[in-house]
Amino acid sequence: MSSNVNTFAARTAAFEFSARAYTYRLVLAFVFTCFILFSVVFEHSRTGIFILYLSVYLFCADVFHRAALKDFVAGRFSFALMASLGITSAFIYSLLKTFVSAPVFGAVSDLYLEGAILAVLSLWVMRREIQQREQTRVFIKKLDDFLPKAARICRGRRTFKVFAEELKPGDIILVKPGERIPCDGVVAKGASAVDESIITGNMLPTAKKKGSVIFAGTLNKADEIYVEVTGLLASSSVMGIINAIKTSEIRRVPGACLLDRAARVYLPLGIISAGGVFFWLTYANGFNQFFYYSGALWLFLALICTPAFVFAAWMGHSFAYAGAAAHKIILQDVDALNQLAAADTVFFDKTGTLTHGELRVEGVFAQNAALLKQMLESVASAEQMVDGPFAKAVNLYAKEHQIKVRKVVSFDVLPGLGVVANCGRDKIVCGRETWLREMGIETQVEMFSGDKPLICVAKNGKFLGHLTLSDTLRPGAAEAVQFLQQKEKDLVLISGDNELSVSSIAKQVGIEKLSYNVLPKTKAEIINNMRSAGHKVVMVGDGFNDIIALLRSDASLVFFSGRNLYNNWVDIIIKRNDLYALLDLFTINKKLRRIIRWNFLLAFVAGAALALFVLFGTQGRLPGYMIPGGLLLGLGIVFLNSARLLRIK
């Protein structure tokens, strides 16, 4: 992360300082400003006020002066240069008014309070900017939850526990149901169903038998198995994901500071405007009045960098956060909106992203109408006590359709095959078609079931029918894909699932490019290669297996699933079930950019108008509250303009 910050710091010198440096200067400046305000209100010695402001200028705003000098030498217009110019101009104007006996143009006695407030606000905003670039947002406290800490190693007839790090290739370990597998390996004995979603993203447990490959970190679901160790936890895919996160190697370069970008336009404009007013006054009244009218120059420059300008971007972002949250979208990095709009390639994960990530009963096909009720009661009864995505889909369907279930006397789950349940005198078998055929049960499955998962149901050796299941598309999936294609973005469906499943979803939503059987490391490599080739890449995912790819993209979006472990590391979290949220993000970005541009323009106009009013719009000395009141008015205008982001159309 630090290298990324340094990369950006080379552009604007203000980012060479740490957030901590801004923090203690901010606290000190706030204390001095309170003393200045107290002294101004109770009309204490102006010399004492000058000393307080001098302390702010030398010991608090020094970061801006040092950064401004570097930016000026490098030929860069930056916010630091603009803030330094405003604080310095207020200092010079006040110094002339306080200690020089010769009259100086300007109806204000001094700008000590205004300059101090500008220093405090500028330090606060820059501190926030630096913090956003320093933080990795990698909260690793829960990472170890994914790591098996121990293993049951088998030596002869003995089985004893060791630390997972102590395993060696060739060791035989016992893994019981409900335990995570502590190594890469091959099943040496037994059969089970293993949840590999942490690696592949596939929500369906994979049947494992003797000779099947096992991945570290995956979850044994059904029965105990013996595994021969072939690869250690330290070199496994899941450890690769965790190490990449812990070492923060995957964070990207932050976007440019909006205040710096705005300063590149408004700082030259402000200098030209102030210079124009000064030279017009000296030309109209004679150049022998050069010193007298220099007050106009310093006052105008001091009021160009206003609180409204300092908060123009921050207020826009704050209301954008609130407006997006009202639509159940959490913007953790608002710059990701620009990255999304500018991206030329968007990668979609399949399970849990384009789809809901949960199986649902899609079709019910009984052998005949008379057997329909009997088939549904049988499958609901057999699956009622089983844990797994198939059973969950059946149980949900039974609950929604108020299907009566019978009491189960006993049941047996065969991993990857199905379930056998005894209900009274009836023996119910539910599972794969091939398994039922092996048991001598003749099945008749509709041809149009295609590649969809299905459950065949038989009672007492008689085939009753079957159910088809599917992971349904999220609402708006096809519309979001069509919208992005109209934006001329290249779309790729990338998933750890098999070819048949991935190609089926790709066809439904209209994505032509797809990659299947892709492991987490490969996903990240694909995105890295795309970015190295000059493409701007966005990744839309939802699972732990997508983390590296999400963080190596230019912008990352996830659908919230309650697994807060990885939600902290992404740019945008979508807490709703539809993909219309993608369309809302483009709307928010368009409105945010327009409002922030107006904020900066309004802030500049308000500052210039206040300066002109102070110089030419009044006779005699102005009351002390006039300039603070004018600055607050400009801030209020920017606030009201930003508040329009609460309503996203």
N, C-alpha and C positions, 0 to 999 in steps of 0.2 A: 504493500500500500504506500509506503513511504516513497518509493521510486516514482509512483504515479503522481504524488503530490509535488515532488520536485520537478517533474516534467512540466506541470502547469505553472509552477512558481517561476520558471524561466520566462514566462510571458509577462507576469505582473509582479513587481518586487514585493508587494504587500503580503504575498503568500509565502515569502521566505520566513516569516515570523510564525511561531506556534500559537495555538489558541490560548495556551497558558500565558504567553506574553501579553496578549490582548486582554485577558481576564483581569490580571492585577492592575493593568493600566486603566481598565474600565472602572474598577472599584475605586481607585484613587481619584480618577476624574470626577466620578459621581460625588464623592465626598467634597472635593474642592468646589464643585458646582453648587452644592447645597450651601456652602459657606458664602459663595458669591451671591446667590439669591438672597440669603439672609441679610448680607451687607447692603445689597441694592435696595431692598424693601425698607430697611431702617436707616438708609442714607448714611452709611459709615464712610470713612475716609476713602477717597478714590485711589489714593496711593496703596492702601491695604488691599483694595479690590484688584488693582493692577498686579500686586505681588501674587495673589491667589491665581489670577489668570496666567501669569508668567509660569507658575508651577504646572498648570495644566498644559501650557504650550511646550515646555521643555521636558517634562517628565512623563506626560501621558500621550500627547499627540506626536511624540518624537518618532513613533513607528511610521506615521504618515509622511513626516518630513524626510526621513531616510529613504523610504520607498519612493517618494515623489522625485527625489534627486536621481535615483537610479533609473526610474522610468523616463525622466526628462532627458538624461544623458543618452538613453537607448532610443529616444525618439518615440516613446509610447505615451499616449493619453490614457490615463487610468483614473479609477475612482480615488485612489490614494493621492494622486496629483491634484484632483479636484478638491478633496477634503482639506489637504494641506494648504492649498491656495485660499480656500474660504476661511480657515482658521487663522492663517497668517494675515490676510487682508483685514479681518476683524481686529487682530492684534495691532497692526500698524495704524489703522484708523483710530482706535482707542488710545494708542500711545500719543499720537499727534494731538488729539483732543485733550488729553490729560496733562501733558508736560510741555507742549509747545505754546508759547505765548501768542504767536502769530495766528490769526483766525484761519480756520479750515472749513471748506464748504461742507454742508450737511447739517440737518436739523436735529440730529441725534447726538447726545452728549458722549456716548461710548457704545461699544458692542461687546463688552466683556461677557455678559450673561449669554447673549446669542452665540458667541463663539464657543463658550464652554459647553452649552447644550449641543451644539453641532459636534464637538469632539466626543461627547458621551455617546450620542446616537451613532456616529460613524464607527466608534470602537465596538459598540454592541453588534452592529450589523456585520462588520468584518470578523468579529469573533465567531458568529454563527456560520459565516461562509467557511472559515478555516476549520471549524469543528466538523462540518459536513464532509470536508475533504480528508480529514484525519481519521474519522471513524471508519472502521471496516464493517461494522454491523455484523460481525461474526461472533455470535453468542454461543460459545462452545460448551456451555455447562452441561447440555443434555446429549452431546455427541456420544459419550460413552455408553448411552443406553442401547446403541446399536451394536456394541462390541461384546461378544461373549467373553466373559472373564475367566471361565474355567472349562475343563473338559474331563470326561470320564475315559481314562485310558485303560485298555485291556492288555494285561500281561499274563499270558497263560490263562489260568482260571481266576485270576485276581482282577478286580476292577477298582480303581481308585482315582481320586480327583487330583488334577494338576492344573497349574495356570495355563491358559491358552498359549502364552508365549513359549512354554516349554515343549510344545509338540514338535515332532520331527517327521520328515517324510518317511512313510512306511509304517508309522504307528497306526494301530486300530483303536478307534474310539466308539463309545456308545452314546447315541443321541436319543433322548426320550422326547415324547410329544410335548409341545409347548416350549421347547428349548431352541435357541439359535445355534446354528452350526458354527463351530469355532475355527474352521479351516476350509480350504479348498480340498476336495477329495473325490473319491469314487465309492459308491455303495458296495460294501463287501458282503453284507448279509441283511436280509429283511426287505420290506417294501413299505412305502409311506407316501404321503402327499406333502409337498414342500412349497411353502409360500415364497416365491422368488420376486415379489413385487419391488423389494428394495433395490434389486439389480435390474430387472427387465421392465418393471412397471405393469406386468401382466397381473390382473386381479385374480385369475384362476390358479389355484394350487397345481403344481406339476407333479404327475405321478412319477415316483422314483422306485426303481427295483435294482437288483444286483447288476453292477456295471454302469449305472447311471452316474453322470457327473453332478457333483454337489458344489455350490458356491458358499464361501464363508459369509456369515451374516444373515443367511436365509433362515426361515423359521420352519421347523419340523411340525407338521400339523396333526398327523393321524396316528402313527405307530412308531415304536422304537426301531432304529436302524443302526447297523454297524458301518462305520465309514473308515476307509483307508486314507490316511493323510497324503496328499500329493503336493499341496502348496500351503505355506504358512500364512497366518493371519496378517502378518506385517506386509506381505506382498500381494494381498487379495484386492479385488476390485473395490470392496466396501472401504478398506483401509486407504486406498488411493483417493477416494472421495473425501474422507475425513481429513487426511493429511493436506490435501489441496486447500480445504477450508481453513484449517488451523494455521497454515503458513501464509494465508492471505495472498497466494500467488495469482488469484484469479480476479482480483479487482481491476476495474478499468479506469482509464484516465477521466477525471471529472470534466464536466462541461465548463465553458467559459463563464465567468461571473457576469451577470447581467448589468451590474453597476459599472463594470469596466467597459462593457460594450456601449452602454448609454453615454458614459463619459467621453468616449471617442468622438461623439457627435456634439454633445452639449457643452463640453469644456471649451473647444475652439469657438463655438458660437457665443458662449458667455464672455470670453476674453475679447472677441471682436466687438460685441455689444458694449462692454464696459469701456474699451478703448475708443469706440465711436463717440460715446457720450462725453468722455473726457476731452477728446480733441475738438469736438463741436463747441463745448463750453469755452475752452481756451482760445479757439479761433474767433468765436463770437465776442469774447470779452477781452481779448488781448493776451498774448503769450507771456506778458509780464505777470499774469495771474496764475502762472503754472502751479506754484505751490498751493495756492488757495484751492484751486479746483482739483488737485490731486485727491482731496477727500472724496469727491464723487467717484473716482476710479476705485478707491479701496472699499467704499461702501457698496458699490455695485457688485464687485467681485465677492465680497463677504456674503451677500444675499443670494448669489446664484446657486450655491450648494445649500439647499434648504432641507429641513426635516422631511418635507414632502418628497424631495428627490431621493433622500436616503432610504425612505420607506416605500418607494414606488414599486419595487420588485417584491419586497417582503410582504406587503399588504396583498398584492395580487396573488402570490403563492398561498398565503394563509386562507384567503377566501376560496381559492381553487381546491385546497385540501377539504374545506368544509363542504363545498358544492359537490365534489366527487364523493365524499363520505355519505351524503344524502342519497346518492345513487348506489350505495354499498360498494364503493371503490376506494381503496386506501392507497393514496399516493405517498410512498415512502421516499421517492426521489422524483421531484417534479420535472427535472431535466429529462427524465425518461419519456415524457410526452413528446418533446422535440425529437428524441432519438427514434421513437415509434413513427412519427410523421416522415422523418428523413430516411428511414430504412428502405433498402431495396429488396431485402430478403427476410421472410418471416418463417421460422420453423415452428411447427405445431407438434406437440406430443399427442398421442391418441387417447389412451385410457385416462379418464378423469379430466381431460382437457376438451377435446372435441366431443367426447362422450361423457356420460355421468360417472362412469367408473364403477357401476354396480349393475349386476344382471337383473333383468326383469322377465317375467313370463310373458312371452309375446304371442304364442299360439297354443291352442289346446286342440288335440286331434284324437278323438276316441274312435275305436273300431266301428262303433255305430252309436246312434243317439241314445239308445237304451243303456249303454255302458258309460256314458259321460259322467253321471253323478258318482257311480261306483269308482271310476278311475280317479276322479279328483279327491274323493274321500280317502282312497288308498294311498295316493302319493303324499297327501297332506299329513296323514297319520304316520307314515313311514319316516318322513323328513322332519317331523316336529321337534325331535331331540338332537338333530344332527347340526354340527357347526360347519359352515362353509358357504360359499357364494351361491351354489345351486340350492341348498336347503333354505338359505335366507330368501331367495327369490320365490320359492314355493310357499314358504310360510307367510310372506307378505301377500302373495296372491290369495292364499286361503283366508287371511284376515280380511282383506278388502272385499272378498266375495262371500264371506260368512259361511265357509265350508266347514261342516262338522267333522271333527277328527275323533278317531277311536283311541282307546287306551292301548298303549304298546306294552306287551308283556316282556319282550326282549328285542334287542336289535344289534346288528353287527355292521360296522362300516368297513368296507374294503377300499383302501386308498386308491384313487384313480379309476375305480370301477363303479361303485355304487353302494347301496345299503340293502340289507335284508332285515325285515322287521316281522315279528310275530304279534298279531293282534287277535287274541282269542285263539281260535282254531285256524285262522287264516294266515298264510305265509305270503308276505308282500315283498316283491323284488323291484327296486327302482335303480336305474343306472344306464350305463352305456349299452347301445344296441348290440355291439359285438359280444359283450359279456353275457347278455341274455341269450344270445344264440349259442354260446359255449355251454350254457346251462340247459340247452335243448328246448328253449322257448322260441317258437317261430314268431318273428316280428314283422310287421308291415308298416314301414315308415314312409310317409309321403315324400315323394321325390323333391318337392319344392322346399323342403327343410334346408337344403343346400349346406352351407358351411356353418350354420348356426349351431350352438351347443343344444343338446336335447337330452331329455330324460325319458327313457322308456319305462312303462309301468306294467307289471304282471301280478296276478293274484292266483295263488294255488296252481301255478304253471300255465295260466291262461293269460295271453297278451290282451291288455285292455286299451292301450293307446300310448300316445307320447305327448310331451310338452316341448315346445321350442323356447329357447331363451335368447336374449340379446342384450347387449350393452347399448342403450339407445343414445342417439345424438342429443346434445344439449340444444335447447331452443335457440334459434338464430345462428346455428353453426354454418349452414349453407349460405345464409344471407351475409354473414361476416366474411366468409371466403370470397363471395362475389364482390363485396364492397372493396376488399383489399386488392382483388384482381383489377378492379376498375381504377384503383390508385396506382396501377402498374407495378405491383410488388410481386416478386417471385415467391411462391408458396411451396413449402416442402413439409410433408408429413414424415416424422422421424419417430420410431418406436422400437421398443425391445420385444414387441409381440411378433408373432409369425406372419409370414407373407400373406396368407389367406385372409386373416383378420384385418391387417393393415390396408390391404388393397380394397377390401370391401368398404371400409369407412372412407377411404380416399375417393372411391367412386361415388359414394353417397353425397359427399360435400363438394366434389368437383375439383379436388387437388390432383394434379397429374404426376408430380414428382413425389416419390416416397422412398424411404429407407426402412427396412425391417430387420429384426434380430440384432438391433444395435445396442451394445453395452454402453454404460455411462461414459467410460473413457473415450470410446469411439465418437459418441455424440459431441463431446467437447473438442475432439480433434477436427471433426467436420466443421464446426463453427469457427475454430481457430484458423483453419485453412481458408474459409470464406473471408474472414476479416483480413487475413494476410494478403488476400488477393484484391483488397480495396473495397470490399462490400460492407455496407452497414447492416448489421444483423440483429433481429429481435427473436427471442425465444419465448414461446408460450407453453408452459408446462404445469405440472401439479405435484410431482412426486419427488421423494428423496433421491431417486436415481437420476433426476434431471438437474441436480444442484450445480455440478460443474459447468454444464452447458448453459444454464441460466446465468451464472455469474461471469462467464466468458463472453457473453453476448453484449452488444451495445446497450440493450435494454431488456429487462426480464419481467414477465408477467406470470402470475400463478393464480389458480383457483384455490381459494381457501378450503382446507379440508380438516381443520382442527389440529393438524400436525405442526404446531407452532415452531418446531425445531428449525425448519427451513424457511418459514415465513419471514423471519427477520432479515434474510439476506437478499431479498429480491426488491425490485423497484416499485412494482405495482401489484397489489393483492386485490383480487376480485372476489367479493363475498356474496355472490349471487349465482344462480344456476344457469343463466343464459349467456350466450356469446354476443348479444347485442351490446354488451358492455364495451366491446372493442370500438363500436361506432361512437359510443358516448365519449370515449377517450379522445378521439379525433375532434369531436365537437368542443370538448373542454380545452384542448390544446389551441384550437383556432381562436376561441373566445379569450383565453388567457393571454395569448400573444398580442391580440388587438388591445386589450385593456391595459396591459403593461406599457405598450407604446404610448397610449393616451395618458397613462399615469406620469411618465417621464415628461411628456410634452406639457401637461397641465402643471407639473411641478416647476418646470423651467419658466413657463409663462407667469405663474403666480409669483415666483421669486423676482423676475424681471419687473413685473407690474408693481410689486412692493417697493423695489429699489427706485423706480421712476417716481412713485408717489412720494417717497421720503425725500427725494431730491428736488422735485418740481411741484408736487401737488399740495404743498402746505407752506404756510408762512410762520416763521418763528420756530421755537423749540417744540418738538413732539413730546407728548406724554410718554412715560417709560413703558406703558403697556402696549403701545401701538405696534411696534415691530414684533414682539412675541405674539400679539393677537393676529397680525397678518400672517405670520408663519403657521400658526394653528389653523387659520382659515384655509391656507393651501393644503395642509395636512388633511383637513376635513374633506376637501374636494376629492383628493386622491382616495380617501377612505370610502366615500360614497360611490365613486366610480368602480372601485374594486369590489364593493358589495354586490355588484351585478352578477358576479360569478357564483353567487349562492343559487342562482336560478339557471340551470343548464337546459337549453332547449335542443 
